[in-house]
């Protein structure tokens, strides 16, 4: 699975063999209301007490969610805030552990890249005040190539330089060829996780790569994420129903560690 990581130009990915087995306080950092259910459902259901398929145990975490915009690109910011609240209710995230900010420099815009320093400055008080130990967010491709998404990777990397005890992981963007495999995604993910062990047993361990932390949903977890996503009624145009049915991210999340101090490079 390591070969699936698609980093930004000049960024050397650094892999972590596992997420913390029992993270104390985890902040999911998203760009817009609906990101949490479109992309991070398997992780949210795992970290709210369900099974971690990689560590093979059940972990309970204090889970926090911070959205850096209201998703107001089409003038529906207030409605989308309410939809996010409903979605987080489905995931079982306490109302005191969720926030949305609405700053001029962090507006929902498909053509705008957000400033990494502004992101770090905005997020840092939430990290410090709530003693956050781990941030989870997007990787440099942002899953859908949305510039707001990928900005969070670089903003988090910037934040790590001033918070050295903080850990951070990025959700891996997979190729289109494996992005829409639907219910086959858990099977493929488990094969990927088993590959290093199989190669090692056959004497080819050097070819297996580094196992990555992953959360693989079962049917119950999938339907929880499905129900959460359906709270975002303003976003449920026809092609998103196809996404609900076929997207790998409804079933599997794989993670890579974010190193500190990375800067976005011009392409």
ABEGO torsion letter per residue (X at the ends): XAAABBBBBGBBBBBBABBBABBABBBBBBABBGAAAAAAAAAAAAAAGBBBAAAGBBBBBBBBBBBABAGAAAGAAAAAAAAAAAAAAAAGBBAAABBBBBBAABBBBAABBBBAAAAAAAAAAAAAAAGBABBBBBBAAGGAGBAAAAAAAAAAAAAAAABAABBBBBBBBBBAAAABAEAAAAAAAAAAAAAAAAAAAAGAAAAAEBBBBBBBBBAAAAAAAAAAAAABAAABBAAAAAAAAABAAAABBBBBBBBBGBBBBBX
